[in-house]
């Protein structure tokens, strides 16, 4: 017999592992019997790192930056820091902290590297700053006529505000109709598969809130002032430095998972949750299928769930009934956007560095972390230059460039169902037409990764979420956390914060869960995908 509270955590991503560590650390395992159920063999969810032939892919790209000091301290306590590399220090080597022929990165100290964020937009065969700035390069690329049209369009939006009842009006109010049509309309539809006027303005409020033409101008002026700003004062989309694990974000979550095991957390992989039993208005047990397909039931005093709400609601069973019909209708109507990443290992790039950011290395490489492809002539949504995230992501960082192409799609659609060979050929063709590489002869290796339920979307039954939240909260011992667990487009740090709030509620006996749901509703934080 034990007096410990049994806590079952569904999901081994950032939210689930954060909850497990917060409960079990500092002697917490004496009070809580914690079990993590992860449906796969990997940890980190969308924040995992995929390994392929010695190269590593960061799914989506994860900047380790937060305005929440709890999160920044948490990361730094898990992985020690390393200062920003100097481009002028030849002793560091051309890829910063990794000497040619140096130690195996698997055996090096686990550290967070400080990185410089460079992102640009590719549109109409030109590169623009990301977020859009009013720099000389931007004006030159637009040309005098288009600049004037965009300027007057913006001025009109200043004096004639549209009702913000959809995402299209949200963007027009901040950038003007012309810039909206150029840089937001097509890309947003590419990302979500819906026209912006069909999407809730909540998404814009959550992802780009304070960002606007005036925000860009204010940031440009403040950067020229001698007083250095605190990172809390800078719009998240304009942050220029961030921390990053040497071996990608998965390094952090693999470390956290190992730490959890050391303090007594039970971590079970290949555990797909299929049922949540209820009794007396509370969840009583969690049932999962093990690696052999057998049902296993775990009694639970508390349940912390980061599984997709759709799957969670459909898993609720037993007395007095399964999920009510109207709740199931809302849950099953919640939309998701899936995506495919195609990694291409190439010998060299055709494009050259034309920015003010210096780069070192052979082959020559542009300094971008991301390149957003806003040009409607291409299906790819974004490019990742893995070399610039960390040299440790690339096996032969001296002589190759490792690029990720992100395609937004629906699970089961034509692009999703392409063979690896056809998906790779499609990506190579797009990269060639963009002028990034010369052609297939430059491609040395490739890897395709499918990511289901990557982005919870804000349309269809999303507007009825408050009803569903009320029903879920009626189970006093259920806490919904994380991106899919709350159907909110969280950043990694927000997913972690939802779990910290849930754990605090469990420890203190707080019954209201508004603090858990409200973590990612602050409208001065997020950035656009």
PEVEN-V214360 format. One record per pair of residues at least 24 apart in sequence whose ideal C-beta (glycine too) atoms are under 10 Angstrom apart, sorted by sequence separation. I is the first residue (numbers start at 1). J is the second residue. If there is no record, write none. Layout:
i j
I J
I J
This chain:
i j
7 31
12 36
152 176
153 177
154 178
172 196
184 208
210 234
211 235
276 300
310 334
363 387
380 404
381 405
382 406
403 427
424 448
478 502
479 503
495 519
4 29
7 32
8 33
9 34
10 35
11 36
12 37
13 38
150 175
151 176
153 178
154 179
167 192
171 196
210 235
211 236
271 296
273 298
309 334
310 335
380 405
381 406
382 407
405 430
421 446
423 448
462 487
494 519
495 520
4 30
5 31
6 32
7 33
8 34
9 35
10 36
11 37
12 38
17 43
150 176
152 178
153 179
154 180
170 196
209 235
210 236
211 237
308 334
310 336
361 387
379 405
380 406
381 407
382 408
405 431
420 446
422 448
461 487
462 488
479 505
493 519
494 520
3 30
4 31
5 32
6 33
7 34
8 35
9 36
10 37
11 38
12 39
16 43
17 44
82 109
149 176
150 177
151 178
153 180
167 194
168 195
169 196
208 235
209 236
210 237
211 238
271 298
276 303
288 315
361 388
378 405
380 407
381 408
420 447
421 448
423 450
456 483
479 506
493 520
494 521
3 31
4 32
5 33
6 34
7 35
8 36
9 37
10 38
11 39
12 40
16 44
17 45
83 111
85 113
149 177
150 178
151 179
153 181
167 195
168 196
169 197
173 201
208 236
209 237
210 238
268 296
287 315
308 336
359 387
379 407
380 408
381 409
403 431
420 448
455 483
456 484
494 522
4 33
5 34
6 35
7 36
8 37
9 38
10 39
11 40
12 41
13 42
14 43
16 45
80 109
82 111
84 113
85 114
87 116
149 178
150 179
153 182
166 195
167 196
168 197
170 199
207 236
208 237
276 305
286 315
359 388
378 407
379 408
419 448
454 483
455 484
456 485
458 487
477 506
488 517
490 519
491 520
3 33
4 34
12 42
13 43
14 44
15 45
17 47
79 109
80 110
81 111
82 112
83 113
84 114
85 115
148 178
149 179
150 180
166 196
167 197
168 198
170 200
171 201
174 204
207 237
268 298
273 303
287 317
361 391
379 409
418 448
453 483
454 484
456 486
457 487
458 488
486 516
490 520
2 33
12 43
13 44
14 45
79 110
80 111
81 112
82 113
83 114
84 115
85 116
147 178
150 181
166 197
167 198
168 199
170 201
173 204
276 307
287 318
357 388
405 436
453 484
456 487
458 489
485 516
486 517
488 519
489 520
494 525
11 43
12 44
13 45
14 46
15 47
78 110
79 111
80 112
81 113
82 114
84 116
146 178
150 182
165 197
166 198
167 199
169 201
170 202
266 298
273 305
285 317
365 397
371 403
373 405
456 488
457 489
488 520
493 525
494 526
12 45
13 46
14 47
79 112
81 114
146 179
149 182
150 183
166 199
167 200
168 201
170 203
171 204
175 208
283 316
285 318
373 406
403 436
417 450
456 489
480 513
486 519
488 521
11 45
13 47
14 48
78 112
79 113
166 200
167 201
170 204
174 208
179 213
273 307
284 318
370 404
371 405
372 406
403 437
416 450
455 489
456 490
479 513
486 520
491 525
13 48
165 200
166 201
167 202
169 204
170 205
174 209
272 307
283 318
284 319
362 397
363 398
365 400
366 401
401 436
454 489
476 511
478 513
481 516
486 521
491 526
12 48
76 112
142 178
146 182
164 200
165 201
167 203
168 204
174 210
175 211
276 312
349 385
361 397
362 398
363 399
365 401
370 406
379 415
401 437
416 452
480 516
481 517
490 526
491 527
75 112
142 179
164 201
166 203
167 204
171 208
174 211
175 212
176 213
274 311
276 313
361 398
362 399
363 400
364 401
476 513
479 516
480 517
483 520
489 526
163 201
164 202
166 204
167 205
170 208
174 212
175 213
273 311
276 314
277 315
278 316
342 380
361 399
363 401
365 403
473 511
475 513
479 517
481 519
482 520
488 526
170 209
173 212
174 213
272 311
273 312
275 314
276 315
277 316
278 317
279 318
280 319
281 320
344 383
411 450
473 512
489 528
142 182
164 204
167 207
174 214
274 314
275 315
276 316
277 317
278 318
279 319
280 320
340 380
361 401
403 443
411 451
412 452
473 513
489 529
164 205
167 208
171 212
174 215
175 216
274 315
275 316
276 317
277 318
278 319
279 320
341 382
343 384
345 386
401 442
405 446
407 448
409 450
411 452
472 513
473 514
174 216
273 315
275 317
276 318
277 319
278 320
339 381
402 444
409 451
410 452
411 453
132 175
272 315
274 317
275 318
278 321
339 382
341 384
343 386
401 444
402 445
403 446
404 447
405 448
406 449
407 450
411 454
473 516
131 175
278 322
383 427
400 444
469 513
473 517
278 323
399 444
400 445
402 447
404 449
406 451
409 454
469 514
472 517
276 322
380 426
408 454
132 179
275 322
276 323
379 426
380 427
383 430
408 455
14 62
64 112
379 427
383 431
396 444
406 454
469 517
56 105
64 113
345 394
64 114
65 115
132 182
345 395
380 430
395 445
54 105
64 115
132 183
345 396
348 399
378 429
379 430
380 431
383 434
466 517
22 74
25 77
63 115
65 117
131 183
132 184
347 399
348 400
349 401
378 430
465 517
18 71
21 74
130 183
347 400
348 401
377 430
378 431
383 436
63 117
128 182
158 212
346 400
347 401
349 403
380 434
128 183
157 212
158 213
345 400
346 401
378 433
18 74
157 213
158 214
345 401
346 402
377 433
378 434
21 78
344 401
345 402
346 403
373 430
377 434
61 119
124 182
154 212
155 213
344 402
345 403
123 182
154 213
343 402
344 403
375 434
123 183
154 214
343 403
344 404
121 182
342 403
343 404
344 405
373 434
121 183
151 213
342 404
343 405
123 186
150 213
341 404
342 405
371 434
123 187
341 405
342 406
340 405
341 406
342 407
371 436
121 187
340 406
341 407
339 406
340 407
339 407
340 408
338 407
339 408
340 409
338 408
339 409
366 436
337 408
338 409
339 410
340 411
337 409
338 410
339 411
337 410
338 411
336 410
337 411
338 412
455 529
335 410
336 411
338 413
340 415
454 529
339 415
340 416
342 418
131 208
338 415
339 416
338 416
340 418
342 420
132 211
134 213
363 442
131 211
133 213
344 424
131 212
132 213
135 216
342 423
343 424
350 431
131 213
134 216
341 423
342 424
346 428
349 431
350 432
133 216
134 217
340 423
342 425
344 427
351 434
131 215
132 216
133 217
342 426
343 427
344 428
350 434
351 435
131 216
135 220
342 427
346 431
350 435
351 436
133 219
134 220
340 426
341 427
342 428
349 435
350 436
351 437
129 216
133 220
340 427
344 431
349 436
350 437
131 219
342 430
349 437
350 438
342 431
348 437
349 438
350 439
346 436
347 437
348 438
346 437
347 438
344 436
346 438
350 442
344 437
349 442
347 441
348 442
346 441
347 442
346 442
347 443
345 442
346 443
347 444
344 442
345 443
346 444
344 443
345 444
346 445
344 444
345 445
346 446
344 445
345 446
343 445
344 446
345 447
343 446
344 447
131 235
342 446
343 447
133 238
342 447
343 448
131 237
341 447
342 448
343 449
130 237
131 238
341 448
342 449
340 448
341 449
340 449
341 450
339 449
340 450
341 451
339 450
340 451
338 450
339 451
338 451
339 452
341 454
337 451
338 452
339 453
340 454
337 452
338 453
339 454
336 452
337 453
338 454
339 455
336 453
337 454
338 455
119 237
336 454
337 455
334 453
336 455
337 456
335 455
336 456
337 457
117 238
119 240
335 456
336 457
408 529
117 239
118 240
334 456
335 457
117 240
334 457
335 458
406 529
116 240
117 241
334 458
335 459
115 240
116 241
117 242
244 369
334 459
335 460
115 241
116 242
333 459
334 460
335 461
114 241
115 242
117 244
242 369
333 460
334 461
335 462
114 242
115 243
332 460
333 461
334 462
113 242
114 243
115 244
332 461
333 462
112 242
113 243
114 244
330 460
331 461
334 464
112 243
113 244
330 461
333 464
334 465
111 243
112 244
113 245
329 461
330 462
111 244
112 245
113 246
330 463
331 464
111 245
112 246
330 464
331 465
334 468
110 245
111 246
329 464
330 465
110 246
111 247
330 466
109 246
110 247
327 464
330 467
331 468
108 246
248 386
326 464
330 468
108 247
112 251
251 390
329 468
330 469
111 251
112 252
249 389
327 467
328 468
331 471
105 246
106 247
110 251
194 335
248 389
251 392
326 467
327 468
330 471
331 472
105 247
110 252
193 335
248 390
311 453
326 468
192 335
194 337
246 389
247 390
310 453
327 470
110 254
193 337
244 388
245 389
246 390
248 392
308 452
327 471
110 255
192 337
193 338
244 389
245 390
246 391
247 392
248 393
308 453
323 468
326 471
327 472
105 251
191 337
244 390
246 392
247 393
307 453
310 456
242 389
245 392
246 393
309 456
324 471
382 529
98 246
191 339
244 392
245 393
308 456
323 471
336 484
381 529
97 246
244 393
323 472
334 484
336 487
335 487
337 489
334 487
313 468
316 471
309 465
316 472
331 487
372 528
84 241
372 529
313 471
72 231
84 243
309 468
313 472
316 475
309 469
312 472
82 243
81 243
316 478
67 230
69 232
309 472
67 231
68 232
79 243
82 246
66 231
67 232
79 244
65 231
66 232
67 233
79 245
312 478
67 234
76 243
78 245
79 246
305 472
75 243
79 247
312 480
65 234
67 236
66 236
75 245
65 236
72 243
309 480
67 239
79 251
303 475
312 484
63 236
78 251
79 252
304 477
305 478
306 479
307 480
311 484
312 485
65 239
78 252
302 476
303 477
304 478
305 479
306 480
308 482
310 484
65 240
78 253
302 477
303 478
304 479
305 480
306 481
307 482
308 483
309 484
63 239
65 241
66 242
79 255
301 477
302 478
303 479
304 480
305 481
306 482
308 484
309 485
65 242
66 243
75 252
78 255
79 256
300 477
302 479
303 480
304 481
305 482
306 483
307 484
308 485
309 486
310 487
63 241
64 242
65 243
74 252
78 256
300 478
304 482
306 484
307 485
309 487
63 242
64 243
65 244
305 484
306 485
308 487
62 242
63 243
64 244
305 485
306 486
63 244
64 245
78 259
191 372
304 485
305 486
62 244
74 256
61 244
62 245
190 373
190 374
64 249
187 372
190 375
58 244
62 248
63 249
187 373
188 374
190 376
58 245
61 248
62 249
186 373
187 374
189 376
61 249
62 250
64 252
186 374
187 375
190 378
58 247
59 248
60 249
183 372
185 374
186 375
187 376
190 379
306 495
56 246
58 248
59 249
62 252
184 374
186 376
190 380
191 381
56 247
57 248
58 249
59 250
183 374
185 376
186 377
190 381
191 382
56 248
58 250
182 374
190 382
282 474
283 475
306 498
337 529
56 249
57 250
182 375
281 474
282 475
283 476
284 477
306 499
56 250
182 376
187 381
281 475
282 476
283 477
304 498
56 251
187 382
281 476
282 477
283 478
304 499
49 245
51 247
280 476
281 477
282 478
51 248
278 475
305 502
49 247
50 248
304 502
49 248
51 250
276 475
278 477
304 503
48 248
49 249
50 250
278 478
302 502
47 248
48 249
49 250
302 503
47 249
48 250
49 251
276 478
304 506
46 249
47 250
48 251
49 252
302 505
44 248
45 249
49 253
302 506
44 249
45 250
47 252
48 253
49 254
301 506
44 250
47 253
48 254
43 250
44 251
42 250
44 252
45 253
43 252
44 253
43 253
44 254
42 253
43 254
42 254
43 255
44 256
304 516
43 256
44 257
43 257
42 257
43 258
191 406
193 408
192 408
193 409
43 260
137 354
190 407
191 408
193 410
137 355
190 408
38 257
137 356
189 408
190 409
193 413
36 257
187 408
36 260
43 267
127 351
36 261
34 260
43 269
129 355
42 269
127 354
41 269
127 355
34 263
36 265
37 266
38 267
39 268
40 269
41 270
122 351
34 264
35 265
36 266
37 267
38 268
39 269
40 270
29 260
33 264
34 265
35 266
36 267
37 268
38 269
39 270
40 271
32 264
33 265
34 266
35 267
36 268
37 269
38 270
39 271
40 272
29 262
30 263
32 265
33 266
34 267
35 268
36 269
37 270
38 271
39 272
25 259
29 263
30 264
37 271
38 272
39 273
120 354
14 249
17 252
18 253
21 256
24 259
25 260
28 263
29 264
36 271
37 272
38 273
118 353
120 355
17 253
20 256
21 257
24 260
27 263
28 264
29 265
35 271
37 273
16 253
17 254
20 257
23 260
24 261
26 263
28 265
118 355
14 252
17 255
18 256
21 259
24 262
25 263
118 356
130 368
14 253
17 256
20 259
21 260
24 263
118 357
127 366
130 369
253 492
13 253
16 256
17 257
20 260
23 263
24 264
25 265
130 370
252 492
12 253
16 257
19 260
20 261
24 265
116 357
118 359
127 368
130 371
131 372
14 256
17 259
18 260
21 263
23 265
130 372
132 374
17 260
20 263
249 492
12 256
16 260
21 265
127 371
128 372
130 374
12 257
20 265
20 266
120 366
122 368
128 374
20 267
120 367
12 260
17 265
118 366
119 367
120 368
37 286
39 288
118 367
119 368
120 369
121 370
122 371
123 372
126 375
17 267
38 288
39 289
41 291
117 367
118 368
119 369
120 370
121 371
122 372
123 373
124 374
125 375
9 260
16 267
35 286
37 288
116 367
117 368
118 369
119 370
120 371
121 372
122 373
123 374
124 375
207 458
117 369
118 370
119 371
120 372
121 373
122 374
123 375
124 376
125 377
203 455
206 458
35 288
37 290
116 369
117 370
118 371
119 372
121 374
122 375
123 376
124 377
203 456
205 458
115 369
121 375
123 377
203 457
204 458
12 267
203 458
236 491
9 265
12 268
122 378
202 458
203 459
9 266
12 269
200 457
201 458
7 265
8 266
9 267
122 380
199 457
200 458
12 271
37 296
199 458
200 459
203 462
122 382
198 458
199 459
202 462
10 271
37 298
45 306
121 382
122 383
198 459
202 463
10 272
11 273
198 460
200 462
10 273
35 298
119 382
120 383
192 455
194 457
199 462
200 463
202 465
96 360
191 455
193 457
194 458
8 273
33 298
35 300
94 359
95 360
96 361
192 457
194 459
10 276
33 299
94 360
95 361
191 457
192 458
193 459
194 460
33 300
93 360
94 361
95 362
118 385
192 459
8 276
33 301
34 302
36 304
37 305
39 307
92 360
93 361
94 362
32 301
32 302
34 304
37 307
87 357
88 358
90 360
95 365
118 388
87 358
117 388
39 311
87 359
88 360
116 388
87 360
115 388
115 389
8 283
85 360
115 390
10 286
113 389
8 285
9 286
113 390
8 286
10 288
113 391
6 285
23 302
60 339
113 392
6 286
8 288
59 339
61 341
23 304
60 341
111 392
59 341
206 488
207 489
19 302
58 341
206 489
20 304
57 341
108 392
206 490
207 491
19 304
57 342
105 390
203 488
206 491
18 304
19 305
57 343
105 391
106 392
202 488
203 489
19 306
56 343
105 392
202 489
16 304
18 306
55 343
105 393
206 494
236 524
237 525
239 527
15 304
16 305
17 306
105 394
235 524
236 525
237 526
238 527
8 298
10 300
15 305
16 306
53 343
55 345
105 395
235 525
236 526
237 527
8 299
9 300
15 306
16 307
50 341
52 343
54 345
167 458
235 526
236 527
237 528
6 298
8 300
14 306
53 345
95 387
96 388
98 390
167 459
232 524
235 527
236 528
6 299
7 300
8 301
9 302
10 303
11 304
13 306
46 339
50 343
52 345
95 388
97 390
98 391
166 459
6 300
7 301
8 302
9 303
10 304
11 305
12 306
13 307
96 390
97 391
98 392
5 300
6 301
7 302
8 303
9 304
10 305
11 306
95 390
96 391
97 392
5 301
6 302
7 303
8 304
9 305
10 306
11 307
95 391
96 392
98 394
100 396
4 301
5 302
6 303
7 304
8 305
9 306
10 307
11 308
94 391
95 392
100 397
101 398
93 391
100 398
95 394
98 397
98 398
10 311
96 397
10 312
95 397
94 397
95 398
93 397
94 398
10 315
93 398
63 369
85 391
63 370
61 369
125 433
61 370
125 434
60 370
125 435
58 369
122 434
122 435
209 522
210 523
122 436
206 520
209 523
210 524
206 521
208 523
209 524
210 525
211 526
205 521
206 522
207 523
209 525
210 526
211 527
206 523
209 526
210 527
211 528
205 523
207 525
208 526
209 527
202 521
204 523
205 524
206 525
207 526
208 527
209 528
206 526
207 527
208 528
61 382
202 523
205 526
206 527
207 528
208 529
60 382
204 526
206 528
207 529
61 384
203 526
60 384
61 385
204 528
59 384
61 386
203 528
58 384
63 389
203 529
57 384
62 389
58 386
61 389
57 386
56 386
55 386
58 389
58 390
56 389
56 390
58 393
56 392
57 393
56 393
191 528
192 529
55 393
56 394
191 529
54 393
55 394
56 395
54 394
55 395
188 528
54 395
55 396
187 528
188 529
51 393
53 395
54 396
55 397
187 529
52 395
61 404
49 393
60 404
184 528
55 400
57 402
59 404
61 406
56 402
58 404
60 406
55 402
57 404
59 406
52 402
50 404
171 528
55 445
57 447
59 449
53 444
54 445
60 451
53 445
55 447
57 449
59 451
52 445
53 446
52 446
53 447
60 454
52 447
59 454
60 455
51 447
52 448
131 527
50 447
52 449
131 528
130 528
50 449
48 449
50 451
48 451
46 451
45 451
46 453
45 453
46 454
45 454
46 455
75 492
75 493
74 493
71 491
71 492
72 493
75 496
71 493
74 496
70 493
71 494
74 497
71 495
66 491
68 493
71 496
65 491
66 492
67 493
68 494
70 496
71 497
74 500
65 492
66 493
70 497
63 491
64 492
65 493
66 494
68 496
62 491
63 492
64 493
68 497
71 500
62 492
63 493
66 496
70 500
62 493
66 497
60 492
68 500
47 483
45 482
46 483
45 483
46 484
45 484
47 492
46 492
45 492
44 492
47 495
46 495
45 495
68 519
68 522
67 522
67 524
68 525
67 525
66 525
19 479
19 481
65 527
18 481
19 482
15 479
18 482
63 527
15 480
16 481
15 481
16 482
14 481
15 482
13 481
14 482
15 483
61 529
8 477
13 482
14 483
15 484
16 485
60 529
7 477
9 479
10 480
11 481
13 483
15 485
10 481
11 482
13 484
15 486
32 503
5 477
7 479
9 481
10 482
13 485
11 484
11 485
18 492
22 496
32 506
10 485
15 490
18 493
21 496
28 503
32 507
14 490
23 499
31 507
14 491
15 492
18 495
19 496
22 499
14 492
18 496
21 499
22 500
13 492
14 493
15 494
16 495
17 496
18 497
19 498
20 499
23 502
24 503
28 507
14 494
15 495
18 498
19 499
22 502
23 503
14 495
15 496
18 499
19 500
22 503
13 495
14 496
15 497
17 499
18 500
19 501
21 503
22 504
13 496
15 498
16 499
19 502
20 503
23 506
11 495
14 498
15 499
18 502
19 503
22 506
23 507
14 499
15 500
18 503
22 507
13 499
15 502
19 506
9 499
9 502
7 502
7 503
7 506
5 506
5 507
